[in-house]
Amino acid sequence: MATTEELTRRFRDFARTGTHSRAPLYSKLAAAMADDPDVVRLLQAAPEPQQIPVLLFASVHHLLLGGEGIRLASHYPNLSSTPVDDDPVGAFREFVLGHADELTELISTRHTQTNEVGRCAQFLPPFGLLAAEVGTLAHVDVGASAGLNLLLPRYSFDFDPGGRVGRESTVHLRCETRGNVPVPTEMPHIAASIGLDLMPIDVGDDEEVRWLEACVWPDQADRFARLVAAIELARAAPPDVRRGDAVADLAAIVEEAAIHGHPVVTNSWVLNYLPYGARLDFVAALDRIGAAMDVSWVIAEAPGQTVGLPVPTTDPPEEITVVTLVRWRNGERTVQRLGTTHPHGYWFRWEPADA
Ligand SMILES: C[S@@+](CC[C@H](N)C(=O)[O-])C[C@H]1O[C@@H](n2cnc3c(N)ncnc32)[C@H](O)[C@@H]1O
């Protein structure tokens, strides 16, 4: 269990390390809570790897999304545009200490979770390239979470420059293009979309959905709004996400998908959760599939956190997402680095290079 001093340091680090521009509210709260042992100690209820400030913040956000804490909620940009007063710190402290039991229950049983639909803008250009090469695609998203990135064909995209792709949608994704990103002129045909996740989120379950929403940082109101819109779309026709392990269960799902079109496996911010050995096993599983059938793999991961993947790169910064396209054709594997992107898909820099 982390000591109070260690937790204090984690709050200070969170407040310091570059989050200010993306999360001014959480930065301010983290800086203030670092001096408040009664608050930081609540995190000791979590398993050690989850004793992180964002778990406390997500737990508080979860209660606010359930309608509690009107005074505090007024400081959350995604919940209100008119704060009732100018001090989020006092309202936060009062709320946390007044809801310690509910928060302890959440902190001890939940872990932070994401499903970032903006990452579909990382997948669409490679899907366009692949559709031009092989025709109809079948999408297998590994670490699919709630499966929202399987709904890519139901979203609309604005690449700037590059143009619009997809029919009008309540989920509209904007992506700045840097360099010559090959934006497809039309949505590629995807005949099947199957997700795989160790702990899938059921979009029909209000509690699970509320937790997923609570894990979005409230300063990023646009991310929050598009997540809510994507969940609404998903509820109308839920994505097919299977419970299973990336390594053990991949082959069966790819084989099933391949009945419908050329199988394209994707993963975004997933393989950093696998230990090094399991990451190598994942690559080996794909190599075995590729020896038996043509398959493609679009990797959108941070190479600094996913050592062992066939991603050509040199000493990348921790947070940069590199998009790599791996093809197996007639048993031969080729690797092509496509470029770098913002982790949430706000921009895509095209820098293709063959490995
Ligand atoms: C950070 S989330 C990313 C979700 C989604 N790919 C996205 O970009 O929004 C990581 C997901 O990977 C899943 N995951 C972690 N280890 C896994 C494994 N061994 N097999 C399958 N899924 C796994 C987690 O359950 C979680 O849903």
The ligand as an SDF file (V2000), in Angstrom:
LIG
                    3D

 27 29  0  0  0  0  0  0  0  0999 V2000
   -6.9070    1.7910  -22.5930 C   0  0  0  0  0  0  0  0  0  0  0  0
   -8.1620    0.6850  -23.0780 S   0  0  0  0  0  0  0  0  0  0  0  0
   -8.1970    1.0670  -24.8090 C   0  0  0  0  0  0  0  0  0  0  0  0
   -9.4870    0.7260  -25.4300 C   0  0  0  0  0  0  0  0  0  0  0  0
   -9.6140    1.0150  -26.9130 C   0  0  0  0  0  0  0  0  0  0  0  0
   -8.6900    0.2170  -27.6860 N   0  0  0  0  0  0  0  0  0  0  0  0
   -9.4280    2.4800  -27.2390 C   0  0  0  0  0  0  0  0  0  0  0  0
   -8.4910    2.8190  -27.9660 O   0  0  0  0  0  0  0  0  0  0  0  0
  -10.2320    3.2770  -26.7840 O   0  0  0  0  0  0  0  0  0  0  0  0
   -7.3530   -0.8960  -23.0290 C   0  0  0  0  0  0  0  0  0  0  0  0
   -8.2960   -2.0800  -23.1720 C   0  0  0  0  0  0  0  0  0  0  0  0
   -7.5100   -3.2500  -23.3370 O   0  0  0  0  0  0  0  0  0  0  0  0
   -8.1220   -4.3180  -22.6680 C   0  0  0  0  0  0  0  0  0  0  0  0
   -7.1270   -5.3690  -22.4220 N   0  0  0  0  0  0  0  0  0  0  0  0
   -6.0510   -5.3130  -21.5960 C   0  0  0  0  0  0  0  0  0  0  0  0
   -5.3670   -6.4790  -21.6310 N   0  0  0  0  0  0  0  0  0  0  0  0
   -6.0180   -7.2850  -22.5120 C   0  0  0  0  0  0  0  0  0  0  0  0
   -5.8070   -8.6110  -22.9740 C   0  0  0  0  0  0  0  0  0  0  0  0
   -4.7840   -9.3590  -22.5480 N   0  0  0  0  0  0  0  0  0  0  0  0
   -6.6750   -9.1250  -23.8730 N   0  0  0  0  0  0  0  0  0  0  0  0
   -7.7350   -8.4000  -24.3070 C   0  0  0  0  0  0  0  0  0  0  0  0
   -7.9790   -7.1240  -23.8910 N   0  0  0  0  0  0  0  0  0  0  0  0
   -7.1440   -6.5780  -23.0130 C   0  0  0  0  0  0  0  0  0  0  0  0
   -8.6730   -3.6670  -21.4060 C   0  0  0  0  0  0  0  0  0  0  0  0
   -9.6920   -4.4430  -20.8080 O   0  0  0  0  0  0  0  0  0  0  0  0
   -9.1690   -2.3270  -21.9540 C   0  0  0  0  0  0  0  0  0  0  0  0
  -10.5170   -2.4060  -22.3580 O   0  0  0  0  0  0  0  0  0  0  0  0
  1  2  1  0
  2  3  1  0
  2 10  1  0
  3  4  1  0
  4  5  1  0
  5  6  1  0
  5  7  1  0
  7  8  2  0
  7  9  1  0
 10 11  1  0
 11 12  1  0
 11 26  1  0
 12 13  1  0
 13 14  1  0
 13 24  1  0
 14 15  1  0
 14 23  1  0
 15 16  2  0
 16 17  1  0
 17 18  1  0
 17 23  2  0
 18 19  1  0
 18 20  2  0
 20 21  1  0
 21 22  2  0
 22 23  1  0
 24 25  1  0
 24 26  1  0
 26 27  1  0
M  CHG  2   2   1   9  -1
M  END
$$$$
